[in-house]
Amino acid sequence: MDFDDRYQRQLILPEIGVEGQKKLSKAKVLIVGVGGLGSPIAIYLAGAGIGTIGLIDDDVVSITNLQRQVLYSEEEVGLSKALHAKKRLLSLNSSISVNAYPFRLTEENAREIIQEYDIVVDGTDNFTVRFLVSDVCKELGKTYVYGAICGLEGQVAVLCKGNATYRTLFPDEKETLAMPHPGKQVVGVTPAVIGSVEASQVIMLICGYGEPLIDRLWTIDLRNMQNFIINI
């Protein structure tokens, strides 16, 4: 397989090279939620040459999204996120395939959709959906790259690859779902940082270099740049 000049800057990395690029071009990655987290995840995975990207989101673009959801423009307010994210990614890299699912991931459709992908990446802010994604990934033997943000803080982990699942982090589903929503306060760079780390984990897992956050939780506080890795 020949690659054009598009990927030359990562082809010269020993961690990727031609063999790694071939793996990226054959990989299939599903992004659940293409909002604040999903925007950088999708952009950088498309740019890196992931062969097939799935985008699932039932929401439409609102003006309040544009402060952090860099996939979209003012002209797309009121329109489907999934469909317009697909259009944006293909304008960035026409050599990849993008599947748009402009509806919610549910108990009824999760297995059918997730089974078509190698890795599922968390771009949502919904506890129920995270439990569902984790359970289905564990059942189907898929890797789940988890990410979450709140204000100026965020965290990332690789679940369902080793022993840990989302239920390892939150063992009591009923109690977790009963917790009050942490709020919608956020500065745009927080999902940019966390989403980029999630995208980096995906590339590491596909190409097989470094030490991905398998069974480990990375957290960061952007107010003081303190970050920690915790075994889970």
Backbone torsions as a table, in degrees:
resi	resn	phi	psi	omega
1	MET	NA	130.8	179.1
2	ASP	-98.0	141.4	177.4
3	PHE	-118.3	136.5	179.8
4	ASP	-76.2	-171.8	-176.9
5	ASP	-65.6	-12.6	-177.5
6	ARG	-51.1	-42.3	-172.0
7	TYR	-102.5	11.9	-171.0
8	GLN	-59.7	-33.0	-175.9
9	ARG	-72.2	-27.2	176.4
10	GLN	-95.6	-21.3	176.2
11	LEU	-64.7	-29.2	-178.9
12	ILE	-82.2	-5.5	173.9
13	LEU	-76.3	128.5	178.6
14	PRO	-62.2	-25.6	179.2
15	GLU	-70.8	-20.0	-178.5
16	ILE	-115.9	-73.8	179.0
17	GLY	61.3	-171.0	-178.0
18	VAL	-65.1	-41.0	-178.6
19	GLU	-65.1	-41.2	177.3
20	GLY	-65.1	-39.2	179.1
21	GLN	-64.9	-36.0	175.7
22	LYS	-62.4	-41.0	178.6
23	LYS	-64.1	-41.3	178.5
24	LEU	-62.4	-41.2	-176.8
25	SER	-69.2	-20.9	179.2
26	LYS	-96.4	-10.0	-174.8
27	ALA	-75.2	150.9	176.9
28	LYS	-124.9	118.9	-173.8
29	VAL	-126.3	129.0	177.5
30	LEU	-103.1	128.1	176.7
31	ILE	-107.2	118.3	-178.9
32	VAL	-95.4	103.9	-176.4
33	GLY	97.7	118.7	179.2
34	VAL	-119.6	57.2	175.8
35	GLY	-105.3	-127.0	-176.8
36	GLY	-62.1	-48.6	176.8
37	LEU	-74.9	-43.6	-175.5
38	GLY	-63.2	-28.6	-179.0
39	SER	-61.3	-57.7	178.5
40	PRO	-66.4	-35.3	177.7
41	ILE	-57.6	-52.1	-176.4
42	ALA	-64.5	-44.8	-177.6
43	ILE	-61.8	-46.2	-176.0
44	TYR	-76.0	-29.6	175.7
45	LEU	-72.7	-38.3	175.5
46	ALA	-64.5	-44.0	178.9
47	GLY	-61.8	-34.8	-179.2
48	ALA	-75.4	-15.3	177.0
49	GLY	96.2	26.7	173.4
50	ILE	-59.1	127.2	-170.7
51	GLY	-62.8	-42.3	-179.9
52	THR	-135.3	124.8	178.7
53	ILE	-119.5	129.4	173.8
54	GLY	-104.8	140.4	-178.6
55	LEU	-127.2	116.2	178.9
56	ILE	-120.5	123.3	-178.9
57	ASP	-167.9	129.6	-178.9
58	ASP	-96.0	4.1	-173.0
59	ASP	-90.4	166.8	173.5
60	VAL	-114.6	160.0	-179.1
61	VAL	-71.9	133.5	173.4
62	SER	-121.7	161.5	-177.7
63	ILE	-62.3	-30.6	-180.0
64	THR	-71.0	-16.8	178.7
65	ASN	-72.4	-29.7	-164.5
66	LEU	-68.9	-15.1	177.7
67	GLN	-66.0	-21.4	-176.0
68	ARG	-141.8	-19.9	-175.6
69	GLN	-93.6	83.5	-167.0
70	VAL	-76.4	2.0	173.6
71	LEU	-72.9	-19.5	-166.5
72	TYR	-117.8	164.5	178.9
73	SER	-126.5	170.8	179.6
74	GLU	-60.3	-32.2	-179.3
75	GLU	-66.2	-16.8	-176.1
76	GLU	-100.9	4.6	177.6
77	VAL	-58.2	129.8	-178.9
78	GLY	91.9	-5.9	-177.4
79	LEU	-105.5	162.9	-175.8
80	SER	-60.8	127.7	177.0
81	LYS	-63.8	-48.2	-175.5
82	ALA	-60.1	-45.2	-177.1
83	LEU	-68.6	-38.9	-178.2
84	HIS	-81.5	-25.9	171.9
85	ALA	-65.7	-40.8	176.6
86	LYS	-58.1	-47.5	179.6
87	LYS	-59.6	-42.3	-179.3
88	ARG	-65.4	-43.0	-178.2
89	LEU	-66.8	-39.6	179.2
90	LEU	-69.7	-26.9	174.8
91	SER	-72.3	-25.5	176.7
92	LEU	-80.3	-41.3	-176.8
93	ASN	-147.0	97.7	-176.7
94	SER	-77.9	-4.5	-178.5
95	SER	-86.9	-6.1	-179.3
96	ILE	-102.3	168.8	174.4
97	SER	-107.8	138.8	179.2
98	VAL	-129.8	125.8	176.9
99	ASN	-107.0	125.6	179.7
100	ALA	-105.7	131.8	176.4
101	TYR	-120.9	92.6	-174.6
102	PRO	-82.2	51.6	179.0
103	PHE	-151.3	174.3	-175.9
104	ARG	-82.5	144.8	172.0
105	LEU	-76.6	126.9	-175.0
106	THR	-133.7	172.2	174.6
107	GLU	-55.8	-34.0	-175.1
108	GLU	-75.1	-31.4	-175.1
109	ASN	-115.3	-7.4	-171.9
110	ALA	-60.5	-47.3	-176.9
111	ARG	-64.9	-42.7	-179.3
112	GLU	-61.0	-40.4	-178.6
113	ILE	-77.2	-50.2	-173.7
114	ILE	-64.2	-32.0	-177.9
115	GLN	-63.8	-17.1	-179.5
116	GLU	-84.1	-3.8	-173.4
117	TYR	-123.4	158.7	179.1
118	ASP	-87.1	-40.3	-174.2
119	ILE	-134.0	139.3	173.8
120	VAL	-112.7	131.4	-176.9
121	VAL	-114.9	136.4	-174.7
122	ASP	-83.8	113.5	172.3
123	GLY	-121.9	16.1	-174.5
124	THR	-98.9	173.7	173.9
125	ASP	-130.8	32.8	-171.0
126	ASN	-121.6	117.2	-178.6
127	PHE	-59.7	-42.6	-177.8
128	THR	-60.3	-44.9	-179.7
129	VAL	-66.1	-37.2	178.8
130	ARG	-64.8	-42.3	175.7
131	PHE	-60.2	-42.8	180.0
132	LEU	-63.1	-48.7	-179.5
133	VAL	-59.9	-47.0	-179.1
134	SER	-61.1	-45.6	-178.3
135	ASP	-63.3	-43.3	-178.9
136	VAL	-70.2	-39.8	177.4
137	CYS	-61.6	-42.5	178.4
138	LYS	-62.6	-44.1	-179.4
139	GLU	-63.3	-40.3	-174.9
140	LEU	-94.6	-2.1	-179.8
141	GLY	73.6	32.5	178.6
142	LYS	-102.0	153.6	178.3
143	THR	-89.4	138.3	-179.0
144	TYR	-118.1	113.8	175.8
145	VAL	-93.5	107.9	-174.9
146	TYR	-92.5	140.5	173.8
147	GLY	-148.0	147.9	179.2
148	ALA	-151.2	150.9	179.6
149	ILE	-135.7	157.5	170.7
150	CYS	-157.6	114.0	179.1
151	GLY	63.0	-108.4	-179.0
152	LEU	-113.0	19.2	-179.0
153	GLU	-125.4	156.1	178.1
154	GLY	-160.4	168.4	180.0
155	GLN	-152.1	154.0	-178.8
156	VAL	-142.1	143.2	173.6
157	ALA	-151.0	156.5	172.7
158	VAL	-105.6	114.2	-175.2
159	LEU	-112.9	163.3	176.5
160	CYS	62.7	15.4	175.2
161	LYS	-105.9	-38.2	174.6
162	GLY	-107.9	-120.7	-179.4
163	ASN	-99.7	-27.9	-173.0
164	ALA	-79.4	143.3	171.4
165	THR	-127.7	-178.5	176.7
166	TYR	-62.7	-28.8	178.4
167	ARG	-72.3	-17.5	172.8
168	THR	-68.7	-39.3	178.7
169	LEU	-74.9	-38.7	-177.2
170	PHE	-131.2	82.5	-173.2
171	PRO	-67.4	-27.3	-177.7
172	ASP	-103.2	97.0	-176.2
173	GLU	-62.5	-43.9	-178.1
174	LYS	-60.7	-44.4	-179.9
175	GLU	-66.7	-40.2	179.7
176	THR	-62.7	-46.2	-178.8
177	LEU	-67.6	-22.2	179.6
178	ALA	-84.2	-11.7	-179.5
179	MET	-65.2	145.3	176.3
180	PRO	-65.2	148.2	177.9
181	HIS	-60.9	134.3	-176.8
182	PRO	-65.2	-9.9	179.6
183	GLY	105.7	164.0	-175.6
184	LYS	-104.2	7.5	-179.5
185	GLN	-66.9	130.6	179.7
186	VAL	-166.3	144.4	170.1
187	VAL	-96.6	144.4	-171.2
188	GLY	-56.8	-30.2	-176.7
189	VAL	-73.6	-18.3	-179.5
190	THR	-63.7	-53.2	175.2
191	PRO	-64.5	-27.3	176.7
192	ALA	-61.7	-45.0	179.9
193	VAL	-67.6	-50.5	-175.4
194	ILE	-67.5	-43.4	178.2
195	GLY	-62.3	-37.3	177.9
196	SER	-66.6	-37.6	176.8
197	VAL	-66.3	-40.1	176.4
198	GLU	-60.4	-45.6	178.3
199	ALA	-60.9	-39.7	177.8
200	SER	-62.1	-41.2	178.3
201	GLN	-62.3	-40.5	178.2
202	VAL	-60.4	-47.2	-179.2
203	ILE	-63.8	-41.4	176.9
204	MET	-60.0	-45.2	-178.1
205	LEU	-64.3	-40.4	-178.2
206	ILE	-70.8	-44.1	-176.4
207	CYS	-84.3	-18.0	175.1
208	GLY	77.7	38.0	176.8
209	TYR	-120.9	166.8	174.8
210	GLY	68.1	-160.8	-179.2
211	GLU	-125.3	85.6	179.0
212	PRO	-59.0	161.8	-175.0
213	LEU	-81.7	48.8	179.2
214	ILE	-71.8	122.1	-177.8
215	ASP	59.7	27.0	177.8
216	ARG	-137.1	143.8	179.9
217	LEU	-112.3	120.4	176.2
218	TRP	-99.5	130.1	178.5
219	THR	-126.6	150.1	177.6
220	ILE	-143.5	144.0	174.1
221	ASP	-114.9	111.2	-174.7
222	LEU	-74.5	-6.3	175.8
223	ARG	-72.9	-30.5	-178.6
224	ASN	-134.8	2.3	178.8
225	MET	63.8	18.1	173.3
226	GLN	-72.7	132.1	177.7
227	ASN	-139.8	149.9	-175.7
228	PHE	-139.1	153.8	171.6
229	ILE	-120.4	125.5	-176.3
230	ILE	-118.1	131.6	173.9
231	ASN	-71.1	134.5	-177.7
232	ILE	-124.3	NA	NA
